[in-house]
């Protein structure tokens, strides 16, 4: 997809692209961290109709919402290129022995060889979590490894 | 400590009045600058209230306001944005200079001003108000528009032209000869280039010096450094304002962003005092006779700015409506036209009232005209909820 980048001196940057419906969409990224989303009308193609404005925090939240469901998908694409490597997900249920305990305590990688590359928690994604990251009930772990390795992690988490 | 009741009271009343005027201006989405000028005009000897006690503070505050205005101008600047603007919009900058400086120079010649007066008036009609325009583009939600980069590029190049123009004007105004003025410009341009090299190669050192996490420390350091450089510049007759501009240019990236954040409230306060002081220095009885000339000059230079904007927007490939929006938004003159008078005003009694009237007209008319010229025809149908305050 072509994203056109335009410099706005003194203000920031503007990104423009066209979606599959043919709408021209612009994103104004200010130096201050605020964003504005505009759509260009058909009557005057030079004028952006301002759809919404986001402050830094709101923009981060929106980016996470749009980005989260695609993470496991992307790992799946990645693992296709390496024979024998797979990606899987496993949920942390309320009865798991590792709820409210650090990820490191599972010793998942040393026991199975598979890596936990991300934790999806509600709308948040913790990418490459450290061993200190505390697991919560309802977390979804994204695991990369061999099929048996992933099954091993599932078993450890289930307890 | 001896506290002057009269000083505190007068200052308090003045600031309260300015805040009411500022709120009023924002209510109608106008710039408060013309109202601050009017407030200054109506005060002082012969006005509705002479303010003897606050006079001294206003004079000192105005000097600091001038320094902070130019520091903020320098802080806005980034070498990357400048080089991109330069690549695309040198012809626009040329058109801008010729179309808008010449009417001012001709008017100065017609009025029988001396060379300094002619040069000053040319600068006044040339420079658009980047502060008011940036705010207008935001208020009118035009940042996404195709013509907007052209408008912003023209402003960046105008601001850069000030680096050469201000020293020239200051040296000539202080009675220097043409070769001293040329030397002044050379020194200033050399200093700007040196500032760029310094900020490009060693900017992170300066940035580190100014990267204290405490905002109070940051403000004190930037302000202290600026005032010292401004004083040194004044010492060599290059004007404190030019020195402050150079400090602003030297700071880039994260340091500039944080400095802007901590200095903006200070700049707003002292800039308001500066506009007030310029208004104070002009009396209403001097203003009325120059009004016809100011109106005529405003009409001519509004038209030439429209042509400038249309030309610049055409280079970005904007359509007729976008070109008109770009042209009308550039009409407004403001803080820097007044800065020019602040720099030479003392020597020119006739110039002060004329420029005050000129800025009053265009700072009010400019935003109104661009609002009318750019009213989005479809907004009222598609987004009725967002219409309020935008048309």
Contacts between the chains, C-beta under 8 A, distances in Angstrom:
chain1	res1	chain2	res2	distance
A	6	B	149	5.6
A	7	B	80	7.9
A	7	B	81	6.2
A	7	B	84	5.1
A	7	B	149	6.6
A	8	B	143	6.5
A	8	B	148	6.5
A	8	B	149	5.8
A	8	B	152	5.6
A	9	B	78	7.7
A	9	B	81	3.9
A	9	B	82	7.7
A	9	B	84	7.2
A	9	B	85	5.6
A	9	B	149	7.3
A	9	B	152	4.4
A	9	B	153	5.8
A	9	B	155	7.3
A	9	B	156	4.5
A	10	B	76	5.3
A	10	B	81	6.9
A	10	B	130	7.2
A	10	B	134	6.3
A	10	B	152	5.6
A	10	B	155	6.9
A	10	B	156	6.6
A	11	B	134	7.2
A	11	B	137	7.8
A	11	B	143	6.1
A	11	B	152	6.5
A	14	B	143	7.2
A	14	B	144	6.6
A	14	B	149	7.7
A	26	B	144	4.5
A	28	B	143	4.8
A	28	B	144	5.6
A	31	B	257	6.4
A	32	B	257	8.0
A	36	B	141	7.7
A	36	B	143	6.3
A	36	B	144	6.7
A	38	B	141	7.8
A	38	B	143	7.9
A	38	B	144	3.4
A	40	B	144	7.7
A	41	B	378	5.8
A	43	B	377	6.8
A	43	B	378	5.5
A	44	B	319	6.8
A	44	B	321	5.2
A	44	B	322	7.2
A	44	B	376	7.5
A	44	B	377	7.8
A	45	B	146	7.5
A	45	B	319	6.9
A	46	B	145	5.7
A	46	B	146	3.9
A	46	B	147	6.0
A	46	B	318	4.8
A	46	B	319	5.3
A	46	B	321	6.8
A	46	B	322	3.5
A	47	B	142	7.8
A	47	B	144	8.0
A	47	B	145	5.3
A	47	B	146	7.8
A	47	B	321	7.1
A	47	B	322	6.9
A	47	B	325	7.9
A	47	B	376	6.1
A	48	B	141	7.6
A	48	B	142	7.7
A	48	B	143	7.6
A	48	B	144	2.7
A	48	B	145	5.4
A	49	B	376	7.3
A	49	B	378	7.6
A	49	B	379	6.9
A	49	B	382	7.3
A	49	B	383	7.2
A	50	B	141	4.0
A	50	B	144	6.6
A	50	B	386	7.4
